[in-house]
Amino acid sequence: MLIDARRELAFRNACRSVIDCALHLYAAETDPQYLTRLKEDDEHSRRSRAKRHLAVNEGRLPKDQASVLNGFIKRMHGPKQRLQVSDIDSPVPRLSHVYREISADALHVSWTSLHRHVFKDKDGHVHLTLEPKVERDELEEAASSLALSLLFAMRSLLIILPEISVTHNLQGMFMKYKNTYKRGLRMLHNINYGT
């Protein structure tokens, strides 16, 4: 739908979220320390936000609110380790690579992302494009990683929660999607070769 609406960059961003999910599920499946790392990451983030809020509002917060925030910061016992999604080791390193590429390109201000949105025309005028075009190979890479991530995430999910397979008959669903996929390939072949 996003590609049909010519929102190709938004499609790449959505793919990043699915890759993110797949990597987290794999870590949950294989790393016994994953939940501890996830909790520490959350504590690190909450502590950082509280410290920043205190610093920005120094002298303006009511004393009872400042006291609650200071108590919260002290209970967190100092810095915790961040959980970097791109550092999760997986048997499919390509997912981490694509995750980092899309992140650098589209999800926060970076030289790479600005370069995509801002360009000069032949007369030297600078233009800002809100929905820049994405190269075909970039879209194919994102779509391919999206599909791989969905398979990868489902595999991890079935290992973590095997009862899902019984409840939802995933094998039956897979066979239906396989038929749909084959029908789509035939249609593409007919379009490409005019048959």
N, C-alpha and C positions, 0 to 999 in steps of 0.2 A: 504493500500500500504506500509506503514512504517513497519507494522508487517511482511508482506510478504517479505520485504527486510531485515528482521532481525534487524530492527532499533527500538527495543522495547522501549528504553529509549526516543527516539525522539517521539514515539507515546504518551508516558505519558506526555511529554512536550506539545505536541499539544493539548492534553486533558485539560491541565491546562489553555491554552489560551481560550478554549471554556467555561470552568467554569468561568473564569475571565469575559468574555463577558456576560454570563448569570447573574452573580451577579451585574454587572454594569447596565444592563437593568432593573433588578428588583429594584435597587436603584432609577433609573430614573423614574420608574413607581410609586413608593410609597413614595419617599422622596422629598417634595417640595424644600428642600435646596440642593438637589443633584447637580444641575448645579453650584451653588455657591461653594459647596465643591470641585467640579471638577476643577473649575477655580482657587480656592485657592491652590489646589494641584499643578496645572501647574505653578502658580506663585512661589510657594515654590521651585519647582524643578529648574525653570529658574534662580531664585535669587541665589540658592545654586551653580549652575553651573557657574554663572557669578563671584561670590565671589571666587570660587576655581580657575577659570581661572586667575583672578587678582593676587591671592596669588602665584600661580605657576610661573607666568610670571612677577613677580614684578621687575621693572626696565628695562624690555626688551620690553614692549609694547610702541608703539608711544603714545605721550601724548594725542592726540585727541582720540585714541581708549580707553585709560584708562579713560579718562574723560566721554566718552559715557557710558562705563560700570559702573562707579561710579554713574552717574546720573540715570541709569536704576535701580541699587540696591536701591538708596534712594527713588525712586518713588514707590517701592514695599512695603514700610512702614513696614519693619520688617518681622519676621517669620510668615508664614501662617500655617494652620493646614494641615497635610498630609491626603490624602484619602487612608486609608488602605483597600484594597479589602477584606481581610480576616475578617475585623471588620464589614462588611455590614451584618446587621441582615436580615435573610431570613427565610421563613417558612420551608426551607430545610437545616438545619444546616450541614448536611452531605457534601454538596457542599463546604462550607467553610473549613471543616475539610480536605477533599481530596485535595483541593487547597493548603492548608498549607503543607500537607504531601508530595505532589509532588514537591512543591517549595523547601522544605528542602532537598529533596532527589536528585533533578536533575538540578535545574536551577541556582544555584550559589555554590560557594565553601563553603562547610560545612563539618563537621566531617562525617555526614551521607552520603553525596555524595562521599566524598573521600573513605569511607569504601567500597562503591559499586565498585569503579574503581581500587582500589589497594588491592592486596592480596598476601599472602605468599604461596608458594607451599610446598609440604612435605619435600623438601630439604632445606627449609628456604630462597629460592630466592624470591625476591619481584617482582611482575609483575604488569604492568599497562594495564588495559583493556579499550580501547576506547569505545567499544559498549558492555557494560556488559549485561549479561542475566538478565531479569526481571522475577520474580516469577509469576507463572500463576495467583495466587490470586491478585497480584498487577495489572496485565494486566486486569483481569476481573473487578476489582474495578475501574480502569481508564476508561474502555469501558462503564461500567454501568453509571458512573458519566458523561461521555461524552453524552450518550443518554439522561439522565435526564436533563442535562444542555441545550441540544438542544430543548427539549420540554419546559423547563422552560423559555428559552430565547424567543422562538416563542410566548408563552403565553403573556409575557411582551410586546413584540413587537406589538402584535395585540391589546393590550389595549392602548399602546401609539399611534399607527398608524392603526386604524381600517380599513382604506381604502385598506390596503394591502390584506386583506382577499377577498375583492370584486375583486380587480385587478388580483390576482393570483390564485383564486379558491383553497385555501388551503385545504378545505374540500375534494375536488376531488383528490388533491395530496395525502392527508392522506389515502384515500381509496386505491389508487394505491400502496402506500408503505405498507399498511396493507396486501394486497394480496401477495406482494413480500416477506414480513416477514413470512407469513404463509407457502408459498411455500418453503422458506429456512428451516423452522422448519421441514417440511415433509422430505426434503432431508437429514437433519441431523439425523432424526430418522431412515431413511432407511440405512444410512451409519453405524450408531451405532449398529443397529440390523441386518445388512446384508440382508435386504429385498429389 
